[in-house]
Amino acid sequence: MQIKEMMIMEDKMKIDTEGILDRAAARRLFVAVVITSFIGPFAGSGINVAIPALGQEFGASARELSWVVFGFLLGSAMFILPTGKLADIYGRRRVYTIGLWLFASTFLLGACATSVAMLNVLRFIQGCVMSLIFGPGMALLVSSHEASQRGRVIGYSAASTYSGLSMGPVICGFLCEYLSWRSIFLITGLVVLISIYLLKDIKQEWYGDKGASIDKKGSICYLVAAPLWLCGLSKITEGSTGLLLLGAGALGLLLFWWIESKAEHPCLDVRLFHGNPVFTFSNLAAMLHYSSTFALSFLMSLYLQVIVGYTASMAGMIILLQPVVMAALSPKAGALSDRIQPGLVASVGMTLTAAGLWGMSFLTGDTPIWIVGLLLMWIGLGFALFSSPNNNAIMGAVEKKHYGTASSLLATMRLMGQSTSMAVVTMIIALCQVHSLTGEDNVQLLGAIQIAFRIFGCISIAAIFMSLVRNKAK
């Protein structure tokens, strides 16, 4: 037993001796991760615009089509923490590369789907596979670059992620209109092959907990609790069913936390939260940020097309103002957080975002379009100043061996926040009795959009509080 423990200790000591990649190799890894940081969220959000085309081709019901979107989200959320730990044990580059191959394969297969049932199965598998990429991705970036460059590279990764989320519906709308929905899957799979090519000559490996055993009890508990919670959020308007699933999911997540606190090699090392307010409150701020902002493009699409009357392509171009500003400024905001306290920069960004969301709550059908554009650009600035510095704060609050866990947890916060954001919109639309999105219920729809933005404004204020508490605690 002592010999085995000594061998594990020796393996862990090797982590500290891992050198930084040379400039050319680091650049290839950086580009590969940035590409997948964009294409994953792009594929996740972009498929929404293909739902009508899918329903027409396969003659599928609304319930069947809902799993095209939800199945992907469910698979990602279920496996994100276990696969993050898997990468720490068996190597982050190795797990990431396997994930890329599986991701490209399943998306190329998706282009050949012959039924909605086949597509739904593939979408769930794609979500599971994405967890192999979401988890190790940021950990690879941080591990392969000097600490002084951490904020900058995280900034580019954050810009790619948000750009993918925001631009997915716009670009995929054009693909679906002028080619077909199958082109979305085909192009996504081919783009991922570029990342695989860039990584082919990189042999260096990074570990977080090499030689450790997999936490089976904790992993199984999380695999059950996470989908229960997400299914509960998706059915929140269905009364007791949604509440029952939410309660079961909450109890399961509490049990998961208790199991992890006792495990020798936990899937999620909850000790990272003990005495580490920067890590704790930064993760909470991230979840609240995604909760308050993920539905922005969805709501603005409804506002611009249904309330104002713009075409889908024109609405998409206006919505692009937000991700363009965010993508342009995120790297600079990340670099700024290398010189100034990241939590301070993130707090300013969240404040700007909150102000922009509250401004959106006062939109009417007669609001000048230049005001809408300014609000979107203002929120884009807030996004940039929050996301990269906040991610930098999270990764800077843990040791190198915990980079994989921290990266996976951040991805989990993103997925939970996205689910919460869409659940809020679904609930508000139901409560405001919006039965049609064709222009027949414009008064109710506009009221629902205004209420949703006010709720998101309140959530973002809570995120500001988390940032301020983090800064004060530090």
C-alpha positions in Angstrom: 0.0 0.0 0.0 2.8 2.4 0.9 4.6 1.6 -2.4 1.4 2.4 -4.4 1.0 5.7 -2.5 4.6 6.6 -3.2 4.1 5.9 -6.9 1.0 8.2 -7.0 2.9 10.9 -5.2 5.8 10.7 -7.7 3.3 11.0 -10.6 1.7 14.0 -9.0 5.1 15.7 -8.5 5.7 15.3 -12.3 2.9 17.8 -12.8 5.0 20.6 -11.5 7.9 19.7 -13.9 5.7 20.0 -17.0 7.1 22.8 -19.1 5.2 25.4 -21.1 4.9 24.7 -24.8 7.1 26.4 -27.3 5.6 29.3 -29.1 4.6 27.4 -32.3 3.0 24.5 -30.5 1.3 26.8 -28.0 -0.2 28.8 -30.9 -1.5 25.6 -32.6 -3.1 24.5 -29.4 -4.5 27.9 -28.8 -6.1 28.1 -32.2 -7.5 24.6 -31.9 -9.2 25.3 -28.5 -10.5 28.7 -29.7 -12.1 27.0 -32.8 -13.9 24.4 -30.7 -14.8 27.1 -28.1 -16.8 28.7 -30.9 -18.1 25.7 -32.8 -19.5 23.8 -29.8 -21.9 26.6 -28.6 -22.5 27.5 -32.3 -23.9 24.1 -33.0 -25.8 24.0 -29.7 -27.6 27.3 -30.3 -27.7 27.3 -34.1 -29.8 24.2 -34.5 -32.8 26.1 -33.0 -33.5 27.8 -36.3 -33.6 24.4 -38.1 -36.5 23.1 -36.0 -39.2 24.1 -38.5 -37.3 22.5 -41.4 -36.8 19.3 -39.3 -40.5 19.2 -38.5 -41.5 19.6 -42.1 -39.1 17.0 -43.4 -39.7 14.3 -40.8 -43.3 15.2 -39.9 -42.3 15.3 -36.2 -44.3 16.6 -33.3 -43.3 19.5 -31.2 -42.5 17.2 -28.3 -40.2 15.1 -30.5 -38.5 18.2 -31.9 -37.9 19.7 -28.4 -35.5 16.9 -27.8 -33.3 18.0 -30.7 -32.4 21.0 -28.5 -32.9 19.6 -25.0 -31.1 16.3 -25.6 -27.9 18.1 -26.5 -28.1 20.2 -23.3 -28.9 17.2 -21.2 -26.0 15.1 -22.5 -23.5 17.9 -21.9 -24.7 18.7 -18.4 -24.8 15.0 -17.3 -21.2 14.2 -18.2 -19.4 17.5 -17.8 -18.0 17.0 -14.2 -17.2 13.3 -14.6 -15.3 13.8 -17.8 -13.4 16.7 -16.3 -12.1 14.4 -13.7 -11.4 11.8 -16.3 -9.2 14.3 -18.1 -7.2 15.0 -14.9 -6.6 11.3 -14.4 -5.8 10.2 -18.0 -4.5 13.4 -19.5 -6.2 16.5 -20.6 -4.9 16.6 -24.2 -5.7 12.9 -24.7 -9.3 13.2 -23.5 -9.7 16.4 -25.4 -8.5 14.9 -28.7 -10.7 11.8 -28.3 -13.6 14.2 -27.7 -12.8 16.1 -31.0 -12.8 12.8 -33.0 -16.1 11.7 -31.5 -17.6 15.2 -31.9 -16.7 15.4 -35.6 -18.0 11.8 -36.3 -21.3 12.3 -34.6 -22.0 15.6 -36.4 -21.1 14.1 -39.7 -23.5 11.3 -38.9 -26.1 13.9 -37.9 -26.1 15.2 -41.5 -27.1 11.7 -42.6 -30.0 11.3 -40.2 -33.1 9.6 -41.7 -35.6 10.2 -38.9 -36.1 12.5 -35.9 -35.6 9.6 -33.5 -32.2 8.9 -35.0 -31.3 12.6 -34.8 -32.5 12.9 -31.2 -30.2 10.0 -30.2 -27.3 11.6 -32.0 -28.0 15.0 -30.4 -27.8 13.4 -27.0 -24.6 11.6 -27.9 -23.2 14.9 -29.3 -24.0 16.6 -25.9 -22.2 13.8 -24.1 -19.2 14.1 -26.4 -19.1 17.8 -26.0 -18.4 17.3 -22.3 -15.1 15.8 -23.3 -14.2 19.1 -24.9 -15.9 21.6 -22.5 -14.1 20.2 -19.5 -10.4 20.0 -20.5 -10.5 22.9 -23.0 -9.8 25.9 -20.8 -7.6 23.7 -18.5 -5.4 23.1 -21.6 -5.2 26.8 -22.4 -4.2 27.7 -18.9 -1.7 24.8 -18.5 0.1 25.5 -21.8 0.7 29.2 -21.3 2.5 31.4 -18.8 0.5 32.8 -15.9 1.1 36.3 -17.3 -0.8 35.3 -20.5 -3.7 33.5 -18.7 -6.2 36.4 -18.9 -5.5 37.1 -22.6 -5.9 33.5 -23.8 -9.0 33.0 -21.6 -10.3 36.2 -23.1 -10.1 34.8 -26.6 -11.7 31.6 -25.5 -14.6 33.5 -23.8 -15.0 35.6 -26.9 -15.3 32.5 -29.0 -17.8 30.9 -26.7 -20.1 33.9 -26.6 -19.7 34.5 -30.3 -20.7 30.9 -31.0 -23.8 31.2 -28.8 -24.9 34.5 -30.3 -23.9 33.9 -34.0 -25.1 30.3 -34.2 -28.8 31.2 -34.9 -27.8 33.9 -37.4 -25.3 31.9 -39.5 -27.3 28.6 -39.2 -30.4 30.5 -40.4 -28.6 31.4 -43.6 -27.3 27.9 -44.0 -30.8 26.4 -43.4 -32.4 28.9 -45.8 -30.0 28.6 -48.7 -28.6 25.1 -48.3 -30.4 22.8 -45.9 -30.4 21.9 -42.2 -28.0 19.1 -42.9 -25.3 21.6 -43.9 -25.2 22.8 -40.3 -24.1 19.3 -39.1 -21.8 18.8 -42.1 -19.9 22.1 -41.8 -19.7 21.8 -38.0 -18.1 18.3 -38.3 -15.6 19.5 -40.9 -14.5 22.6 -38.9 -13.7 20.3 -35.9 -11.4 18.4 -38.2 -9.2 21.5 -38.3 -8.7 21.4 -34.6 -7.7 17.8 -34.8 -5.2 18.6 -37.4 -3.6 21.4 -35.4 -3.2 19.1 -32.4 -1.7 16.1 -34.2 2.0 17.0 -33.5 1.5 18.0 -29.9 2.5 15.1 -27.7 3.0 16.8 -24.4 0.4 15.8 -21.7 -1.0 17.6 -18.7 -2.5 15.8 -15.7 -4.3 17.0 -12.6 -4.6 13.8 -10.6 -2.7 11.1 -12.4 -3.0 7.6 -11.0 -6.1 8.4 -9.0 -9.2 6.2 -9.2 -12.5 7.3 -10.6 -15.1 8.3 -8.1 -17.9 5.9 -9.1 -20.5 6.8 -6.4 -20.2 10.5 -6.9 -20.3 10.2 -10.7 -23.4 8.0 -10.7 -25.1 10.3 -8.3 -24.4 13.3 -10.5 -25.5 11.5 -13.7 -28.9 11.0 -12.1 -29.3 14.3 -10.2 -28.3 16.7 -13.1 -30.9 15.5 -15.6 -33.6 15.5 -12.9 -32.8 19.1 -12.2 -32.7 20.1 -15.9 -35.9 18.2 -16.7 -37.6 20.0 -13.8 -36.5 23.3 -15.2 -37.8 22.4 -18.6 -41.2 21.4 -17.1 -41.5 24.3 -14.6 -44.8 25.5 -16.2 -46.4 22.0 -15.8 -47.1 22.4 -12.2 -46.4 19.5 -9.8 -44.4 17.5 -12.4 -41.8 20.2 -12.8 -41.6 20.9 -9.0 -41.3 17.2 -8.2 -38.4 16.8 -10.7 -36.7 19.9 -9.4 -37.0 18.7 -5.8 -35.6 15.3 -6.7 -32.8 16.9 -8.6 -32.0 19.3 -5.7 -31.9 16.4 -3.2 -29.7 14.4 -5.6 -27.2 17.3 -5.9 -27.1 17.7 -2.2 -26.3 14.0 -1.8 -23.6 14.4 -4.5 -22.0 17.2 -2.5 -22.0 15.0 0.7 -20.5 12.0 -1.2 -17.8 14.2 -2.7 -16.9 15.6 0.7 -16.1 12.1 1.9 -14.4 10.7 -1.3 -10.6 10.2 -1.4 -10.5 11.1 -5.1 -13.7 13.1 -5.7 -15.3 13.9 -9.0 -15.7 17.4 -7.7 -13.3 18.4 -4.9 -15.6 20.4 -2.7 -12.7 21.4 -0.6 -11.9 23.9 -3.4 -14.7 26.0 -2.0 -13.6 25.9 1.6 -11.8 29.1 2.5 -11.7 30.1 -1.1 -14.3 32.9 -1.5 -12.9 34.0 -4.9 -13.5 30.6 -6.4 -16.9 30.1 -4.8 -18.4 33.5 -5.6 -16.8 33.7 -9.0 -18.6 30.4 -10.0 -21.9 31.7 -8.5 -21.5 34.9 -10.4 -20.8 33.0 -13.7 -24.0 30.9 -13.2 -26.1 34.1 -12.5 -24.6 35.9 -15.5 -25.5 33.1 -17.8 -29.0 32.9 -16.2 -29.6 36.6 -16.9 -28.1 36.8 -20.4 -28.4 33.5 -22.3 -32.0 34.2 -23.5 -31.1 37.7 -24.8 -30.8 36.7 -28.4 -34.0 34.6 -28.2 -36.0 37.5 -26.7 -34.5 40.1 -29.1 -35.3 37.8 -32.1 -38.9 37.8 -31.0 -38.9 41.5 -30.4 -37.3 42.5 -33.7 -39.3 40.1 -35.9 -42.7 39.8 -34.2 -43.1 43.2 -32.5 -41.1 45.5 -34.8 -41.6 43.5 -38.0 -38.1 43.0 -39.3 -37.1 40.0 -41.5 -35.2 37.2 -39.9 -31.9 38.2 -41.6 -32.3 41.9 -40.6 -33.0 40.9 -37.0 -30.0 38.7 -37.0 -27.7 41.5 -38.2 -29.0 43.8 -35.5 -28.5 41.2 -32.8 -25.0 40.6 -34.0 -24.0 44.0 -32.6 -23.8 42.5 -29.1 -21.5 39.6 -29.9 -19.3 41.6 -32.2 -18.5 44.2 -29.5 -18.0 41.4 -27.0 -15.7 39.4 -29.2 -13.7 42.5 -30.1 -13.1 43.5 -26.5 -13.0 40.2 -24.5 -9.3 39.6 -25.2 -8.4 43.1 -24.1 -10.6 42.7 -21.0 -8.8 39.4 -20.3 -5.4 41.1 -20.7 -6.6 43.9 -18.4 -7.4 41.4 -15.7 -3.8 40.2 -15.8 -2.8 43.6 -14.5 -5.8 44.6 -12.5 -7.7 42.5 -9.9 -10.0 40.3 -12.1 -12.9 40.5 -9.7 -12.9 44.3 -9.9 -13.0 44.3 -13.7 -15.7 41.6 -13.7 -17.9 43.6 -11.2 -17.8 46.6 -13.6 -18.8 44.4 -16.5 -21.7 42.9 -14.6 -22.9 46.4 -13.6 -22.9 47.5 -17.2 -24.8 44.3 -18.2 -27.4 44.9 -15.5 -28.0 48.4 -16.7 -28.4 47.3 -20.3 -30.9 44.5 -19.4 -32.9 47.0 -17.4 -32.8 49.4 -20.4 -34.2 46.5 -22.6 -37.2 46.2 -20.2 -38.5 49.6 -21.4 -38.5 48.7 -25.1 -41.8 49.3 -27.0 -42.9 48.9 -30.5 -42.0 52.5 -31.2 -38.5 52.5 -29.7 -36.0 53.9 -32.3 -33.8 51.2 -33.7 -30.6 53.1 -32.9 -31.5 52.9 -29.2 -31.9 49.1 -29.5 -28.5 48.9 -31.2 -26.8 51.0 -28.5 -28.3 48.9 -25.7 -27.0 45.7 -27.5 -23.5 47.2 -27.8 -23.6 48.4 -24.2 -24.5 44.8 -23.1 -21.7 43.5 -25.3 -19.2 45.7 -23.5 -20.5 44.4 -20.2 -20.2 40.8 -21.4 -16.5 41.4 -22.4 -15.6 43.1 -19.1 -17.3 40.3 -17.1 -16.7 37.0 -18.7 -12.9 36.9 -19.4 -11.9 38.5 -16.0 -14.3 36.3 -14.1 -13.0 33.1 -15.8 -9.4 34.4 -15.1 -10.4 34.8 -11.4 -11.7 31.2 -11.2 -8.7 29.6 -12.8 -6.3 31.8 -10.8 -7.9 30.7 -7.5 -6.9 27.1 -7.8 -3.6 25.2 -8.1 -2.5 23.7 -11.4 -3.7 20.2 -10.5 -7.2 21.5 -10.2 -7.4 23.2 -13.5 -9.4 20.4 -15.1 -12.0 20.4 -12.2 -12.2 24.2 -12.3 -12.7 24.2 -16.1 -15.5 21.6 -15.9 -17.2 23.3 -13.0 -17.2 26.6 -15.0 -18.8 24.8 -18.0 -21.4 23.3 -15.6 -22.3 26.8 -14.3 -22.7 27.8 -17.9 -25.1 24.9 -18.7 -27.1 25.4 -15.5 -27.4 29.1 -16.2 -28.5 28.6 -19.8 -31.2 26.2 -18.6 -32.4 28.6 -16.0 -32.5 31.5 -18.4 -34.7 29.6 -20.9 -36.9 28.2 -18.1 -37.6 31.8 -16.9 -38.6 32.8 -20.5 -40.8 29.7 -20.9 -42.5 30.5 -17.5 -43.1 34.2 -18.3 -44.5 33.4 -21.8 -46.9 30.9 -20.2 -48.0 33.2 -17.4 -48.6 36.1 -19.8 -50.7 33.7 -21.9 -48.8 34.2 -25.1 -50.4 31.6 -27.4 -49.0 32.7 -30.7 -45.7 34.1 -32.0 -47.2 35.1 -35.4 -48.2 38.6 -34.3 -51.7 37.8 -33.0 -50.6 38.3 -29.3 -48.3 41.3 -29.7 -49.5 43.1 -26.5 -49.0 40.0 -24.4 -45.7 39.1 -26.0 -44.3 42.6 -25.5 -45.3 42.5 -21.9 -43.7 39.1 -21.5 -40.4 40.4 -23.0 -40.4 43.4 -20.7 -41.1 41.3 -17.6 -38.4 38.8 -18.6 -35.8 41.5 -19.0 -36.7 43.0 -15.6 -36.3 39.6 -14.0 -32.9 39.1 -15.7 -32.0 42.6 -14.5 -32.7 41.5 -10.9 -30.6 38.3 -11.4 -27.7 40.3 -12.8 -27.9 42.6 -9.7 -27.4 39.4 -7.6 -24.4 38.6 -9.8 -23.0 42.0 -9.0 -23.4 41.3 -5.3 -21.5 38.0 -5.8 -18.6 39.9 -7.5 -18.5 42.5 -4.8 -18.5 40.0 -2.0 -15.7 38.1 -3.7 -13.6 41.2 -4.0 -14.2 42.2 -0.3 -13.5 38.6 0.9 -10.2 38.6 -0.9 
